[in-house]
């Protein structure tokens, strides 16, 4: 990239780097070397990138050597000093990488704990609520035997309400933690989820794709949760009539495309709002990035929304 095409923050980092490198190469003072880490940290903060800093180092070193025109031992000394300066500046990138790894590992552990808790809640909802409903059926049937005929019809209506409650509880427990995800795979689980949302909201949802067997349960669960959150957002906010989900394997990665024909939104504004709440788009993106995946969302007012994600294979712990 041309120097003048860079933003002011990046240009400032490069200029500081050149001046500090020249000072360190000239006299190898520790104060100048200490600046290297701070400048590297600023490069990280400005999204300058590792290659950008290395390019800046190359340009700065050429500039220094042209000014001093060293030869023999002095040239070797200056190049060695410049190498030490570069290593010190790059250490901030290493620290940033390590912190990202630790944060992603912590996020994966948190997601694993949430999934275990969701599984426990789903089982409790299914088993305990199912037991209570079964007892209610038996008690109602026993009462109905002693009721006059007009009252029996009312008891049948109550039984019908209990049937509806049982079906809602079954779907809710499956959405909290779908056993079908463990038993049949990602696509059938998403199809079941889409059917439930369609029944509750009237949204027409189509699901296409095959179930890739060589992806871990962690990957499948992550994609399921992102689709679940995306469809919930469509149902709540998008004023859409249709949504589509497509999943496929390509280049050794699992890809998923989620689209709706809703009202759309300004992505940058919604990202800021979501970041303040710690939910929504940011939560979906963090789930994907924690597994080394890619997350992209495209939307604009009046143009619907498209979410693209891809994930590499993962080993379940």
Backbone torsions as a table, in degrees:
resi	resn	phi	psi	omega
1	UNK	NA	137.1	176.7
2	UNK	-62.9	142.7	-177.2
3	UNK	-55.9	-40.4	-176.8
4	UNK	-74.7	-16.9	178.2
5	UNK	-82.2	-10.7	-177.9
6	UNK	-77.8	157.8	174.9
7	UNK	-74.0	164.1	-172.9
8	UNK	-62.9	-34.6	-179.6
9	UNK	-64.7	-44.8	179.1
10	UNK	-64.7	-42.2	178.0
11	UNK	-60.8	-39.6	179.7
12	UNK	-64.9	-41.1	178.4
13	UNK	-61.4	-44.8	-178.4
14	UNK	-64.2	-43.1	179.9
15	UNK	-63.9	-42.3	178.1
16	UNK	-63.4	-40.0	-179.7
17	UNK	-62.4	-45.8	-178.4
18	UNK	-61.4	-44.9	-178.4
19	UNK	-65.8	-44.6	-178.1
20	UNK	-67.8	-37.1	178.4
21	UNK	-64.3	-44.2	179.9
22	UNK	-61.2	-41.0	179.7
23	UNK	-65.1	-41.0	-177.9
24	UNK	-71.1	-42.0	-179.9
25	UNK	-63.4	-31.9	-177.7
26	UNK	-69.3	-44.6	-174.6
27	UNK	-134.6	0.4	176.8
28	UNK	52.6	42.5	178.3
29	UNK	-79.3	144.6	-176.1
30	UNK	-65.2	-32.9	-179.0
31	UNK	-60.6	-41.5	178.7
32	UNK	-67.5	-36.3	179.1
33	UNK	-66.9	-36.5	178.4
34	UNK	-63.9	-29.8	178.4
35	UNK	-66.6	-24.0	-175.3
36	UNK	-60.1	-45.2	-179.2
37	UNK	-63.5	-42.7	-179.3
38	UNK	-64.1	-40.8	178.3
39	UNK	-66.3	-39.4	175.7
40	UNK	-61.4	-39.8	178.2
41	UNK	-63.5	-40.0	177.6
42	UNK	-66.0	-35.1	177.0
43	UNK	-63.1	-40.7	176.5
44	UNK	-62.4	-46.8	-177.3
45	UNK	-63.7	-30.4	-178.6
46	UNK	-89.7	7.8	-178.9
47	UNK	58.6	32.5	-178.5
48	UNK	-68.5	-36.5	177.6
49	UNK	91.3	153.6	-177.9
50	UNK	-62.8	-46.7	-179.1
51	UNK	-64.7	-34.6	178.1
52	UNK	-63.0	-41.5	179.5
53	UNK	-69.5	-37.8	177.8
54	UNK	-64.0	-41.1	176.3
55	UNK	-61.7	-42.4	179.2
56	UNK	-63.3	-38.4	178.1
57	UNK	-63.2	-44.5	178.7
58	UNK	-59.5	-45.4	179.4
59	UNK	-63.6	-42.0	-178.5
60	UNK	-65.2	-41.4	-179.1
61	UNK	-65.3	-42.5	176.9
62	UNK	-59.1	-42.3	179.7
63	UNK	-62.6	-42.4	-179.9
64	UNK	-63.9	-46.0	-176.6
65	UNK	-67.0	-33.5	177.9
66	UNK	-67.1	-35.6	-177.9
67	UNK	-72.7	-39.1	-174.6
68	UNK	-94.3	-21.7	-179.2
69	UNK	45.3	56.0	-177.1
70	UNK	-75.7	163.6	173.6
71	UNK	-145.1	161.0	175.8
72	UNK	57.4	-128.6	-175.1
73	UNK	-62.2	-36.1	-178.8
74	UNK	-67.1	-37.8	176.4
75	UNK	-62.7	-45.1	179.3
76	UNK	-61.8	-40.5	179.7
77	UNK	-63.8	-44.2	-178.1
78	UNK	-66.3	-41.9	178.7
79	UNK	-64.3	-40.8	178.3
80	UNK	-64.2	-42.5	178.3
81	UNK	-63.9	-41.3	178.6
82	UNK	-62.9	-36.6	178.5
83	UNK	-65.2	-41.9	177.5
84	UNK	-62.8	-39.7	180.0
85	UNK	-64.7	-41.8	179.4
86	UNK	-63.7	-44.2	179.7
87	UNK	-59.9	-39.8	180.0
88	UNK	-66.1	-41.1	179.9
89	UNK	-68.5	-34.6	-179.8
90	UNK	-75.0	-16.6	-179.7
91	UNK	-62.2	-28.1	177.4
92	UNK	-66.6	-34.5	175.8
93	UNK	-66.2	-39.4	178.6
94	UNK	-63.3	-43.7	178.6
95	UNK	-63.0	-41.1	178.8
96	UNK	-62.2	-42.5	179.2
97	UNK	-63.1	-43.4	179.9
98	UNK	-64.5	-41.7	178.7
99	UNK	-63.8	-39.3	177.3
100	UNK	-62.8	-42.3	178.1
101	UNK	-60.9	-44.3	179.8
102	UNK	-64.7	-41.6	179.6
103	UNK	-64.7	-42.2	179.3
104	UNK	-65.5	-39.1	177.9
105	UNK	-64.0	-41.5	178.3
106	UNK	-64.4	-39.8	179.0
107	UNK	-65.4	-40.6	177.5
108	UNK	-63.1	-41.3	178.0
109	UNK	-63.4	-41.1	179.2
110	UNK	-64.2	-43.5	178.8
111	UNK	-63.4	-38.2	177.4
112	UNK	-62.6	-42.5	179.3
113	UNK	-65.2	-40.8	178.6
114	UNK	-63.2	-39.7	179.0
115	UNK	-66.3	-39.5	177.4
116	UNK	-63.9	-41.2	178.7
117	UNK	-67.7	-38.7	177.4
118	UNK	-62.2	-39.6	178.9
119	UNK	-64.0	-41.5	179.1
120	UNK	-64.4	-44.3	179.9
121	UNK	-63.6	-42.3	-179.8
122	UNK	-61.7	-43.2	178.5
123	UNK	-64.8	-42.9	179.5
124	UNK	-63.6	-42.2	179.3
125	UNK	-62.0	-43.7	-178.1
126	UNK	-70.6	-49.4	-173.5
127	UNK	-75.5	-52.0	-175.4
128	UNK	-69.8	-46.0	178.6
129	UNK	-65.0	-36.5	177.5
130	UNK	-63.0	-40.0	178.4
131	UNK	-64.4	-43.9	179.0
132	UNK	-62.7	-41.3	178.7
133	UNK	-64.9	-40.4	178.8
134	UNK	-61.6	-41.6	177.6
135	UNK	-64.6	-39.1	178.6
136	UNK	-64.5	-39.9	176.1
137	UNK	-58.7	-47.3	-177.2
138	UNK	-65.3	-44.5	-179.8
139	UNK	-63.4	-42.3	-179.2
140	UNK	-65.6	-39.8	178.5
141	UNK	-64.7	-39.1	179.2
142	UNK	-66.1	-42.2	178.3
143	UNK	-64.5	-40.4	-176.0
144	UNK	-61.4	-28.8	-179.6
145	UNK	-65.1	-25.3	-177.5
146	UNK	-101.6	4.1	-176.9
147	UNK	-93.1	150.8	172.1
148	UNK	-67.7	162.6	-172.6
149	UNK	-56.0	-43.2	179.3
150	UNK	-59.9	-37.0	-179.1
151	UNK	-72.8	-27.0	179.0
152	UNK	-62.6	-38.3	178.6
153	UNK	-61.8	-37.5	177.3
154	UNK	-67.3	-38.5	177.6
155	UNK	-62.8	-37.3	177.4
156	UNK	-65.0	-36.5	178.0
157	UNK	-66.2	-38.4	176.7
158	UNK	-63.8	-40.0	177.5
159	UNK	-61.5	-38.4	178.3
160	UNK	-64.5	-39.4	176.4
161	UNK	-63.5	-39.9	177.6
162	UNK	-64.0	-36.0	176.6
163	UNK	-61.7	-42.7	178.4
164	UNK	-64.2	-42.8	178.8
165	UNK	-62.5	-40.4	179.3
166	UNK	-63.2	-41.1	-179.8
167	UNK	-67.0	-41.1	178.1
168	UNK	-63.9	-42.4	179.3
169	UNK	-64.6	-38.4	179.1
170	UNK	-63.0	-47.0	-179.9
171	UNK	-66.1	-39.9	-179.6
172	UNK	-63.9	-44.7	179.9
173	UNK	-64.7	-34.6	178.8
174	UNK	-71.5	-32.5	178.3
175	UNK	-75.9	-34.0	176.2
176	UNK	-61.4	-47.2	171.4
177	UNK	-150.9	99.7	-173.4
178	UNK	-75.1	116.0	175.4
179	UNK	-62.2	-25.2	179.5
180	UNK	-63.6	-27.0	177.4
181	UNK	-64.8	-40.4	178.2
182	UNK	-73.7	-35.7	-170.8
183	UNK	-86.7	-43.2	-173.2
184	UNK	-115.5	-18.5	176.9
185	UNK	112.8	-177.6	-170.5
186	UNK	-67.5	-50.0	-174.3
187	UNK	-61.8	-48.6	176.5
188	UNK	-59.0	-36.2	178.8
189	UNK	-65.7	-42.0	178.4
190	UNK	-67.1	-37.3	176.9
191	UNK	-61.9	-42.7	177.9
192	UNK	-63.4	-42.9	177.6
193	UNK	-60.5	-45.7	-178.5
194	UNK	-62.6	-40.2	178.6
195	UNK	-61.9	-42.4	179.6
196	UNK	-63.5	-44.2	179.3
197	UNK	-66.3	-38.4	178.6
198	UNK	-62.6	-41.6	-180.0
199	UNK	-65.9	-38.0	-176.3
200	UNK	-78.7	-31.4	-170.1
201	UNK	-116.9	-17.9	-175.0
202	UNK	84.4	-1.0	177.5
203	UNK	-69.2	132.0	177.7
204	UNK	-86.6	117.2	-176.3
205	UNK	-121.4	125.4	175.7
206	UNK	-110.1	140.2	-179.3
207	UNK	-125.6	126.0	178.7
208	UNK	-130.2	148.8	176.9
209	UNK	139.9	174.4	176.8
210	UNK	-116.4	163.6	-178.3
211	UNK	-93.0	106.7	178.6
212	UNK	-74.0	124.0	-175.1
213	UNK	-85.5	-13.2	-174.3
214	UNK	-97.5	17.1	174.4
215	UNK	-107.8	145.5	-173.9
216	UNK	-71.0	164.4	176.1
217	UNK	-63.2	-31.8	178.1
218	UNK	-62.1	-45.0	178.8
219	UNK	-64.1	-47.8	-179.1
220	UNK	-59.9	-44.0	-179.8
221	UNK	-65.1	-39.5	179.1
222	UNK	-63.0	-46.1	178.8
223	UNK	-63.2	-42.7	178.9
224	UNK	-57.5	-46.1	-178.3
225	UNK	-65.7	-37.3	178.1
226	UNK	-66.9	-44.0	176.9
227	UNK	-61.2	-42.6	179.8
228	UNK	-59.9	-46.3	179.6
229	UNK	-66.7	-40.4	-179.8
230	UNK	-63.2	-45.8	179.4
231	UNK	-66.2	-35.8	176.5
232	UNK	-63.4	-40.9	177.2
233	UNK	-64.3	-40.3	178.4
234	UNK	-61.2	-46.5	-177.8
235	UNK	-65.6	-36.1	-175.2
236	UNK	-83.2	-39.1	-165.8
237	UNK	-121.2	-25.1	-165.0
238	UNK	-81.2	-18.6	-174.1
239	UNK	54.8	39.7	-178.5
240	UNK	-92.7	158.8	173.4
241	UNK	-108.5	-20.6	-177.9
242	UNK	-139.3	149.1	172.8
243	UNK	-144.8	151.1	179.3
244	UNK	-135.7	147.3	179.1
245	UNK	-131.3	129.2	177.3
246	UNK	-130.5	134.3	179.9
247	UNK	-127.9	139.6	179.0
248	UNK	-158.9	163.4	177.0
249	UNK	-106.2	132.6	179.2
250	UNK	-155.4	133.9	179.4
251	UNK	60.8	30.9	179.4
252	UNK	76.0	7.6	-178.6
253	UNK	-120.1	153.9	174.7
254	UNK	-92.1	123.1	-178.8
255	UNK	-110.9	146.4	176.5
256	UNK	-142.8	133.5	-180.0
257	UNK	-122.4	124.0	-178.3
258	UNK	-121.2	122.6	-177.8
259	UNK	-129.6	151.0	170.8
260	UNK	-142.1	161.9	-179.9
261	UNK	-104.4	32.1	-174.8
262	UNK	-81.8	-162.4	-172.6
263	UNK	-72.3	-22.1	-177.8
264	UNK	72.7	176.7	-177.5
265	UNK	-165.1	168.9	174.7
266	UNK	-83.2	111.6	-172.6
267	UNK	-60.7	-42.8	-176.3
268	UNK	-62.9	-40.8	-180.0
269	UNK	-66.8	-44.6	-178.0
270	UNK	-67.7	-34.7	177.2
271	UNK	-60.4	-43.4	-180.0
272	UNK	-63.2	-45.7	179.4
273	UNK	-62.3	-42.9	-179.5
274	UNK	-66.4	-37.2	-179.9
275	UNK	-64.0	-36.8	179.1
276	UNK	-66.3	-33.3	179.9
277	UNK	-88.8	-20.8	-177.8
278	UNK	75.8	21.5	-175.7
279	UNK	-132.4	-174.2	170.7
280	UNK	68.9	-131.1	-175.3
281	UNK	-56.8	-43.5	-178.9
282	UNK	-62.7	-41.9	178.6
283	UNK	-62.4	-41.3	177.4
284	UNK	-62.9	-46.8	-177.7
285	UNK	-62.9	-41.7	-178.8
286	UNK	-64.3	-38.1	176.6
287	UNK	-58.2	-43.9	-177.4
288	UNK	-71.3	-47.0	-177.4
289	UNK	-64.9	-31.7	179.6
290	UNK	-62.4	-22.7	179.3
291	UNK	-103.0	15.0	179.5
292	UNK	75.6	23.8	-178.5
293	UNK	-95.6	-178.7	177.8
294	UNK	-117.5	141.1	-179.0
295	UNK	-134.2	126.7	179.2
296	UNK	-138.7	132.4	177.2
297	UNK	-125.1	133.8	179.9
298	UNK	-125.4	126.6	179.4
299	UNK	-161.9	159.5	174.2
300	UNK	-159.5	151.6	179.4
301	UNK	-52.7	126.8	178.1
302	UNK	82.4	3.0	-174.4
303	UNK	-122.0	12.9	179.0
304	UNK	72.5	-173.8	-176.6
305	UNK	-137.5	140.6	175.3
306	UNK	-128.3	129.8	176.0
307	UNK	-116.6	127.5	176.9
308	UNK	-117.9	128.8	176.3
309	UNK	-133.7	152.8	172.3
310	UNK	-147.1	145.9	-176.9
311	UNK	-137.1	141.3	173.5
312	UNK	-81.0	164.9	174.4
313	UNK	-60.4	149.5	177.6
314	UNK	-132.0	152.0	173.5
315	UNK	-95.2	126.5	176.3
316	UNK	-70.7	137.4	179.8
317	UNK	-79.1	NA	NA
